[in-house]
Every structure is written in structure tokens, then in C-alpha cells.
Amino acid sequence: MVAGKDEGWGGGPERLVPARLVIARHGETEGNRAGVHQGQTDSPLTVAGRSQAQELGNELRRRYPAASAVYSSPLSRALSTATAAAGPFGLPVKVEPDLIEGSLGDWEGLPSARFDQLGFWANAKADPDFSAPGGESFRACGTRAADAFERLARFAGGSPVIVVTHQGPICQGLATLLETPLPGFEYGLGNGGFCEIVFTGEGASRSAVWRSRPVNR
């Protein structure tokens, strides 16, 4: 995908202002700790997850003091993280539905070992259009997430924008946005980590990966 080709972004084609999108992953959840794949089934943050969210907000404030907006997935684990992260900025959190985690359909809540037994990873890596029964494919998740990333960044007027989302939209969204093969697991972030995407008139690039420090549980 290529950003910045249409008029009106950053003041028109004669003034293409680089836009920075800071993409963060929510803090640790009870489901993460239990080793299950949550999908769109919600799970609360653990004590460690809440600490990661606070640490994330402090780090974002230090690096991006001019951030103008904070967006979040509608799931509570992302909203709780985004609220804590937005606190140091004094900014409200805006919900963006397209930042929601990919759906795993009937297989949500199953442990990692069961996904291996069902052949999910082998099938999904071989075919980006494969999905769990009633779920969403890597390609579909990547397309909606990449569209959301680009849309939220390009109308920011040059100010950094922060989004809080999930591993699926991060991996598949960045693979789609940066035009690399799905599933994009190389873009994965630990809980409370973030990366920066810079949009210019020539496209998008990834930089400034930050991983949260271990938190005592």
C-alpha cells in the first residue's frame, strides 16, 4: 500500500508532511498468561499488564510529546491499555473498530497446543485466506488493519498518532502495509511494546521498535 498519493493529506500534493503512527500492543491479559488464543473474546489485564500499560504511557510521552490522538481497539484489554497510555498526554481515547483482534471463530479460547493439533498454523501460513470455522483469515485481518493504520495517520497533519491494538492486526496489518509476505510474524510485539511507522509520499517504513521491560508478577 502506498500513502500520500491523494490530495489533501498534509495540505495538498505540494506539501506532503511525513506522518508518524505509533502502534502499540495491549498489556498482558489473563488469557495471555493462561496460554490461550483469545481472538475477539475479551480478557482482563493482569497486574503485570496494568504495569506495562502505565510504563507504555510514560515511554510514549517521553518519545512523542506532540502526539495528537490516541486510538484503540474496542476490546477492553486494548481500551484499558490505551486509557493508561493516554493519561500522561491528557488525551481522550477514540475507539476504532478496525483495530480489533482477528477473529478465531469457534476456536477462540483454545490453548496453543490445540491449535497445532488442528493444523491452524500450518494451513494459515500456507494459505493467507484460510480461517478457523467462523473466523477471519490473515489476509482479511491484514487488509482492514492496514487500511486503518493508513487512514488514521494520513489525516494527522504531521503530529504523531498512537494506536493500541493486538498481535494479529500488528503482524498482518504491517505485512500488508509494508508489502511483505503474510502472516508477518516478524513484526510481532511483546505486551506493552510498540513500533513506529513513518508515512511519506513514497510509502511507509517501520522504525523505532520498543519492547517493554520485564515486569515482576
Phi and psi in degrees as GROMACS dihedral restraints (atoms count N, CA, C in turn):
[ dihedral_restraints ]
;  ai    aj    ak    al  type     phi  dphi    fc
    3     4     5     6     1  -121.0    20    10
    4     5     6     7     1   126.7    20    10
    6     7     8     9     1   -95.9    20    10
    7     8     9    10     1   157.6    20    10
    9    10    11    12     1    84.9    20    10
   10    11    12    13     1    11.8    20    10
   12    13    14    15     1   -86.1    20    10
   13    14    15    16     1   -21.0    20    10
   15    16    17    18     1   -95.3    20    10
   16    17    18    19     1   155.1    20    10
   18    19    20    21     1   -70.2    20    10
   19    20    21    22     1   151.9    20    10
   21    22    23    24     1   101.8    20    10
   22    23    24    25     1   -17.9    20    10
   24    25    26    27     1   -81.9    20    10
   25    26    27    28     1   121.0    20    10
   27    28    29    30     1    68.5    20    10
   28    29    30    31     1    22.1    20    10
   30    31    32    33     1   100.6    20    10
   31    32    33    34     1     9.3    20    10
   33    34    35    36     1   111.9    20    10
   34    35    36    37     1   171.1    20    10
   36    37    38    39     1   -64.6    20    10
   37    38    39    40     1   -21.3    20    10
   39    40    41    42     1   -81.3    20    10
   40    41    42    43     1    -8.1    20    10
   42    43    44    45     1  -143.0    20    10
   43    44    45    46     1    76.0    20    10
   45    46    47    48     1   -87.1    20    10
   46    47    48    49     1   102.9    20    10
   48    49    50    51     1   -86.4    20    10
   49    50    51    52     1   125.7    20    10
   51    52    53    54     1   -56.5    20    10
   52    53    54    55     1   136.2    20    10
   54    55    56    57     1  -114.6    20    10
   55    56    57    58     1   139.9    20    10
   57    58    59    60     1  -113.0    20    10
   58    59    60    61     1   125.7    20    10
   60    61    62    63     1  -114.5    20    10
   61    62    63    64     1   123.4    20    10
   63    64    65    66     1  -102.6    20    10
   64    65    66    67     1   115.5    20    10
   66    67    68    69     1  -106.2    20    10
   67    68    69    70     1   117.6    20    10
   69    70    71    72     1  -116.6    20    10
   70    71    72    73     1   150.3    20    10
   72    73    74    75     1   -99.9    20    10
   73    74    75    76     1   144.8    20    10
   75    76    77    78     1   -60.0    20    10
   76    77    78    79     1   163.0    20    10
   78    79    80    81     1   -70.8    20    10
   79    80    81    82     1   171.4    20    10
   81    82    83    84     1   -59.7    20    10
   82    83    84    85     1   139.0    20    10
   84    85    86    87     1  -113.8    20    10
   85    86    87    88     1   169.2    20    10
   87    88    89    90     1   -60.8    20    10
   88    89    90    91     1   -37.9    20    10
   90    91    92    93     1   -65.8    20    10
   91    92    93    94     1   -40.1    20    10
   93    94    95    96     1   -58.9    20    10
   94    95    96    97     1   -45.8    20    10
   96    97    98    99     1   -65.6    20    10
   97    98    99   100     1   -34.1    20    10
   99   100   101   102     1   -77.2    20    10
  100   101   102   103     1   -11.2    20    10
  102   103   104   105     1    77.5    20    10
  103   104   105   106     1    30.2    20    10
  105   106   107   108     1  -108.9    20    10
  106   107   108   109     1   158.8    20    10
  108   109   110   111     1   -93.2    20    10
  109   110   111   112     1   114.6    20    10
  111   112   113   114     1   -83.0    20    10
  112   113   114   115     1   -35.7    20    10
  114   115   116   117     1    58.8    20    10
  115   116   117   118     1  -133.7    20    10
  117   118   119   120     1   -91.8    20    10
  118   119   120   121     1     5.3    20    10
  120   121   122   123     1   -78.0    20    10
  121   122   123   124     1   128.2    20    10
  123   124   125   126     1   -80.2    20    10
  124   125   126   127     1   158.2    20    10
  126   127   128   129     1  -154.4    20    10
  127   128   129   130     1   135.0    20    10
  129   130   131   132     1   -74.3    20    10
  130   131   132   133     1   158.0    20    10
  132   133   134   135     1   -68.5    20    10
  133   134   135   136     1   145.8    20    10
  135   136   137   138     1   -80.4    20    10
  136   137   138   139     1   175.9    20    10
  138   139   140   141     1   -58.2    20    10
  139   140   141   142     1   -43.2    20    10
  141   142   143   144     1   -63.0    20    10
  142   143   144   145     1   -39.2    20    10
  144   145   146   147     1   -63.0    20    10
  145   146   147   148     1   -38.4    20    10
  147   148   149   150     1   -67.8    20    10
  148   149   150   151     1   -36.9    20    10
  150   151   152   153     1   -65.8    20    10
  151   152   153   154     1   -40.6    20    10
  153   154   155   156     1   -61.8    20    10
  154   155   156   157     1   -39.4    20    10
  156   157   158   159     1   -64.1    20    10
  157   158   159   160     1   -41.8    20    10
  159   160   161   162     1   -64.6    20    10
  160   161   162   163     1   -43.6    20    10
  162   163   164   165     1   -63.2    20    10
  163   164   165   166     1   -39.7    20    10
  165   166   167   168     1   -59.6    20    10
  166   167   168   169     1   -47.3    20    10
  168   169   170   171     1   -59.5    20    10
  169   170   171   172     1   -42.3    20    10
  171   172   173   174     1   -64.7    20    10
  172   173   174   175     1   -41.0    20    10
  174   175   176   177     1   -69.1    20    10
  175   176   177   178     1   -40.1    20    10
  177   178   179   180     1   -65.0    20    10
  178   179   180   181     1   -40.9    20    10
  180   181   182   183     1   -62.3    20    10
  181   182   183   184     1   -38.9    20    10
  183   184   185   186     1   -66.6    20    10
  184   185   186   187     1   -41.6    20    10
  186   187   188   189     1   -86.2    20    10
  187   188   189   190     1   -31.8    20    10
  189   190   191   192     1  -129.3    20    10
  190   191   192   193     1    62.7    20    10
  192   193   194   195     1   -62.8    20    10
  193   194   195   196     1   -21.1    20    10
  195   196   197   198     1   -94.2    20    10
  196   197   198   199     1    10.7    20    10
  198   199   200   201     1   -54.6    20    10
  199   200   201   202     1   136.4    20    10
  201   202   203   204     1  -107.2    20    10
  202   203   204   205     1   -12.6    20    10
  204   205   206   207     1  -158.9    20    10
  205   206   207   208     1   151.2    20    10
  207   208   209   210     1  -127.8    20    10
  208   209   210   211     1   124.1    20    10
  210   211   212   213     1  -116.1    20    10
  211   212   213   214     1   153.3    20    10
  213   214   215   216     1  -142.7    20    10
  214   215   216   217     1   151.6    20    10
  216   217   218   219     1   -58.6    20    10
  217   218   219   220     1   153.2    20    10
  219   220   221   222     1   -73.7    20    10
  220   221   222   223     1   -12.3    20    10
  222   223   224   225     1   -71.5    20    10
  223   224   225   226     1   144.1    20    10
  225   226   227   228     1   -64.0    20    10
  226   227   228   229     1   -30.5    20    10
  228   229   230   231     1   -65.2    20    10
  229   230   231   232     1   -34.5    20    10
  231   232   233   234     1   -78.6    20    10
  232   233   234   235     1   -40.6    20    10
  234   235   236   237     1   -62.8    20    10
  235   236   237   238     1   -41.4    20    10
  237   238   239   240     1   -63.1    20    10
  238   239   240   241     1   -41.9    20    10
  240   241   242   243     1   -65.7    20    10
  241   242   243   244     1   -45.3    20    10
  243   244   245   246     1   -63.9    20    10
  244   245   246   247     1   -38.4    20    10
  246   247   248   249     1   -63.4    20    10
  247   248   249   250     1   -43.5    20    10
  249   250   251   252     1   -66.7    20    10
  250   251   252   253     1   -39.7    20    10
  252   253   254   255     1   -68.9    20    10
  253   254   255   256     1   -32.7    20    10
  255   256   257   258     1   -78.0    20    10
  256   257   258   259     1   -19.6    20    10
  258   259   260   261     1   -52.3    20    10
  259   260   261   262     1   -51.0    20    10
  261   262   263   264     1   -61.9    20    10
  262   263   264   265     1   -20.2    20    10
  264   265   266   267     1   -90.5    20    10
  265   266   267   268     1   -18.2    20    10
  267   268   269   270     1    68.3    20    10
  268   269   270   271     1    29.1    20    10
  270   271   272   273     1  -104.6    20    10
  271   272   273   274     1   147.7    20    10
  273   274   275   276     1   -75.6    20    10
  274   275   276   277     1   159.1    20    10
  276   277   278   279     1   -99.3    20    10
  277   278   279   280     1   128.3    20    10
  279   280   281   282     1  -103.9    20    10
  280   281   282   283     1   132.2    20    10
  282   283   284   285     1   -85.1    20    10
  283   284   285   286     1   130.4    20    10
  285   286   287   288     1  -120.7    20    10
  286   287   288   289     1   107.2    20    10
  288   289   290   291     1   -56.5    20    10
  289   290   291   292     1   -32.2    20    10
  291   292   293   294     1   -73.7    20    10
  292   293   294   295     1    -3.5    20    10
  294   295   296   297     1   -90.0    20    10
  295   296   297   298     1     1.2    20    10
  297   298   299   300     1   -64.2    20    10
  298   299   300   301     1   153.3    20    10
  300   301   302   303     1   -62.0    20    10
  301   302   303   304     1   153.6    20    10
  303   304   305   306     1   -63.7    20    10
  304   305   306   307     1   141.7    20    10
  306   307   308   309     1   -79.3    20    10
  307   308   309   310     1   135.7    20    10
  309   310   311   312     1  -106.0    20    10
  310   311   312   313     1    12.4    20    10
  312   313   314   315     1    55.2    20    10
  313   314   315   316     1  -131.3    20    10
  315   316   317   318     1   -69.0    20    10
  316   317   318   319     1   -12.0    20    10
  318   319   320   321     1   -98.3    20    10
  319   320   321   322     1     5.6    20    10
  321   322   323   324     1   -64.5    20    10
  322   323   324   325     1   139.1    20    10
  324   325   326   327     1    91.1    20    10
  325   326   327   328     1    -3.9    20    10
  327   328   329   330     1   -81.1    20    10
  328   329   330   331     1   148.8    20    10
  330   331   332   333     1   -71.9    20    10
  331   332   333   334     1   162.8    20    10
  333   334   335   336     1   -56.4    20    10
  334   335   336   337     1   -40.3    20    10
  336   337   338   339     1   -61.6    20    10
  337   338   339   340     1   -36.2    20    10
  339   340   341   342     1   -68.9    20    10
  340   341   342   343     1   -36.3    20    10
  342   343   344   345     1   -60.9    20    10
  343   344   345   346     1   -40.2    20    10
  345   346   347   348     1   -62.6    20    10
  346   347   348   349     1   -44.4    20    10
  348   349   350   351     1   -62.7    20    10
  349   350   351   352     1   -35.1    20    10
  351   352   353   354     1   -79.7    20    10
  352   353   354   355     1    -6.2    20    10
  354   355   356   357     1    75.8    20    10
  355   356   357   358     1    19.9    20    10
  357   358   359   360     1   -61.0    20    10
  358   359   360   361     1   -51.7    20    10
  360   361   362   363     1   -66.1    20    10
  361   362   363   364     1   -42.6    20    10
  363   364   365   366     1   -61.7    20    10
  364   365   366   367     1   -43.6    20    10
  366   367   368   369     1   -69.3    20    10
  367   368   369   370     1   -42.4    20    10
  369   370   371   372     1   -69.1    20    10
  370   371   372   373     1   -34.8    20    10
  372   373   374   375     1   -70.6    20    10
  373   374   375   376     1   -34.9    20    10
  375   376   377   378     1   -76.2    20    10
  376   377   378   379     1   -30.5    20    10
  378   379   380   381     1  -138.8    20    10
  379   380   381   382     1   102.7    20    10
  381   382   383   384     1   -61.7    20    10
  382   383   384   385     1   -12.8    20    10
  384   385   386   387     1   -92.9    20    10
  385   386   387   388     1    -1.7    20    10
  387   388   389   390     1   -71.2    20    10
  388   389   390   391     1   146.0    20    10
  390   391   392   393     1  -145.5    20    10
  391   392   393   394     1   158.7    20    10
  393   394   395   396     1   -66.0    20    10
  394   395   396   397     1   159.0    20    10
  396   397   398   399     1   -54.8    20    10
  397   398   399   400     1   122.6    20    10
  399   400   401   402     1    76.1    20    10
  400   401   402   403     1     8.4    20    10
  402   403   404   405     1  -104.3    20    10
  403   404   405   406     1  -165.7    20    10
  405   406   407   408     1  -118.2    20    10
  406   407   408   409     1   140.0    20    10
  408   409   410   411     1   -78.7    20    10
  409   410   411   412     1   162.2    20    10
  411   412   413   414     1   -59.4    20    10
  412   413   414   415     1   -39.0    20    10
  414   415   416   417     1   -66.0    20    10
  415   416   417   418     1   -43.5    20    10
  417   418   419   420     1   -64.7    20    10
  418   419   420   421     1   -42.9    20    10
  420   421   422   423     1   -62.7    20    10
  421   422   423   424     1   -44.2    20    10
  423   424   425   426     1   -64.1    20    10
  424   425   426   427     1   -39.0    20    10
  426   427   428   429     1   -65.4    20    10
  427   428   429   430     1   -47.4    20    10
  429   430   431   432     1   -69.4    20    10
  430   431   432   433     1   -37.0    20    10
  432   433   434   435     1   -68.4    20    10
  433   434   435   436     1   -44.2    20    10
  435   436   437   438     1   -62.3    20    10
  436   437   438   439     1   -41.0    20    10
  438   439   440   441     1   -61.5    20    10
  439   440   441   442     1   -41.3    20    10
  441   442   443   444     1   -66.2    20    10
  442   443   444   445     1   -44.6    20    10
  444   445   446   447     1   -56.8    20    10
  445   446   447   448     1   -48.6    20    10
  447   448   449   450     1   -66.5    20    10
  448   449   450   451     1   -43.0    20    10
  450   451   452   453     1   -63.8    20    10
  451   452   453   454     1   -42.8    20    10
  453   454   455   456     1   -69.9    20    10
  454   455   456   457     1   -32.3    20    10
  456   457   458   459     1   -79.1    20    10
  457   458   459   460     1   -39.3    20    10
  459   460   461   462     1   -73.1    20    10
  460   461   462   463     1   -20.8    20    10
  462   463   464   465     1  -102.9    20    10
  463   464   465   466     1    19.3    20    10
  465   466   467   468     1   -85.5    20    10
  466   467   468   469     1    -6.9    20    10
  468   469   470   471     1    67.3    20    10
  469   470   471   472     1    24.1    20    10
  471   472   473   474     1    95.7    20    10
  472   473   474   475     1   -14.4    20    10
  474   475   476   477     1   -79.3    20    10
  475   476   477   478     1   144.5    20    10
  477   478   479   480     1   -62.0    20    10
  478   479   480   481     1   142.2    20    10
  480   481   482   483     1  -120.7    20    10
  481   482   483   484     1   136.4    20    10
  483   484   485   486     1  -107.4    20    10
  484   485   486   487     1   132.2    20    10
  486   487   488   489     1  -124.3    20    10
  487   488   489   490     1   140.7    20    10
  489   490   491   492     1  -116.3    20    10
  490   491   492   493     1   122.1    20    10
  492   493   494   495     1  -144.9    20    10
  493   494   495   496     1  -148.8    20    10
  495   496   497   498     1  -129.3    20    10
  496   497   498   499     1   171.0    20    10
  498   499   500   501     1   -61.5    20    10
  499   500   501   502     1   -40.6    20    10
  501   502   503   504     1   -61.5    20    10
  502   503   504   505     1   -56.2    20    10
  504   505   506   507     1   -59.2    20    10
  505   506   507   508     1   -33.2    20    10
  507   508   509   510     1   -65.2    20    10
  508   509   510   511     1   -54.4    20    10
  510   511   512   513     1   -66.0    20    10
  511   512   513   514     1   -55.3    20    10
  513   514   515   516     1   -72.5    20    10
  514   515   516   517     1   -34.9    20    10
  516   517   518   519     1   -65.3    20    10
  517   518   519   520     1   -43.3    20    10
  519   520   521   522     1   -71.3    20    10
  520   521   522   523     1   -37.0    20    10
  522   523   524   525     1   -60.2    20    10
  523   524   525   526     1   -41.3    20    10
  525   526   527   528     1   -68.3    20    10
  526   527   528   529     1   -46.5    20    10
  528   529   530   531     1   -64.0    20    10
  529   530   531   532     1   -42.7    20    10
  531   532   533   534     1   -91.4    20    10
  532   533   534   535     1     2.8    20    10
  534   535   536   537     1    58.6    20    10
  535   536   537   538     1    49.0    20    10
  537   538   539   540     1  -118.4    20    10
  538   539   540   541     1   163.1    20    10
  540   541   542   543     1   -63.3    20    10
  541   542   543   544     1   142.1    20    10
  543   544   545   546     1   -72.3    20    10
  544   545   546   547     1   150.0    20    10
  546   547   548   549     1   -89.5    20    10
  547   548   549   550     1    -2.7    20    10
  549   550   551   552     1    75.4    20    10
  550   551   552   553     1    26.8    20    10
  552   553   554   555     1   -62.4    20    10
  553   554   555   556     1   -19.6    20    10
  555   556   557   558     1   -65.8    20    10
  556   557   558   559     1   -15.7    20    10
  558   559   560   561     1   -93.4    20    10
  559   560   561   562     1     3.5    20    10
  561   562   563   564     1   -61.1    20    10
  562   563   564   565     1   147.9    20    10
  564   565   566   567     1  -122.6    20    10
  565   566   567   568     1   148.4    20    10
  567   568   569   570     1   -73.0    20    10
  568   569   570   571     1   164.5    20    10
  570   571   572   573     1   -56.8    20    10
  571   572   573   574     1   130.2    20    10
  573   574   575   576     1    79.9    20    10
  574   575   576   577     1     4.6    20    10
  576   577   578   579     1   -90.0    20    10
  577   578   579   580     1   168.2    20    10
  579   580   581   582     1  -150.5    20    10
  580   581   582   583     1   162.9    20    10
  582   583   584   585     1  -136.4    20    10
  583   584   585   586     1   165.2    20    10
  585   586   587   588     1  -115.5    20    10
  586   587   588   589     1   135.5    20    10
  588   589   590   591     1  -115.1    20    10
  589   590   591   592     1   129.1    20    10
  591   592   593   594     1  -109.4    20    10
  592   593   594   595     1   122.6    20    10
  594   595   596   597     1  -101.0    20    10
  595   596   597   598     1   132.0    20    10
  597   598   599   600     1  -129.8    20    10
  598   599   600   601     1  -176.9    20    10
  600   601   602   603     1   -66.4    20    10
  601   602   603   604     1   -14.0    20    10
  603   604   605   606     1   -96.9    20    10
  604   605   606   607     1    -5.4    20    10
  606   607   608   609     1   136.4    20    10
  607   608   609   610     1  -146.1    20    10
  609   610   611   612     1  -134.2    20    10
  610   611   612   613     1   148.5    20    10
  612   613   614   615     1  -140.1    20    10
  613   614   615   616     1   157.4    20    10
  615   616   617   618     1  -111.3    20    10
  616   617   618   619     1   138.8    20    10
  618   619   620   621     1  -155.2    20    10
  619   620   621   622     1  -179.7    20    10
  621   622   623   624     1    53.1    20    10
  622   623   624   625     1    52.6    20    10
  624   625   626   627     1   -74.8    20    10
  625   626   627   628     1   131.8    20    10
  627   628   629   630     1  -129.5    20    10
  628   629   630   631     1   132.7    20    10
  630   631   632   633     1  -116.6    20    10
  631   632   633   634     1   135.8    20    10
  633   634   635   636     1   -65.4    20    10
  634   635   636   637     1   149.4    20    10
  636   637   638   639     1   -73.8    20    10
  637   638   639   640     1   153.0    20    10
  639   640   641   642     1   -55.9    20    10
  640   641   642   643     1   141.5    20    10
  642   643   644   645     1  -115.2    20    10
  643   644   645   646     1   130.4    20    10
  645   646   647   648     1   -64.0    20    10
  646   647   648   649     1   133.0    20    10
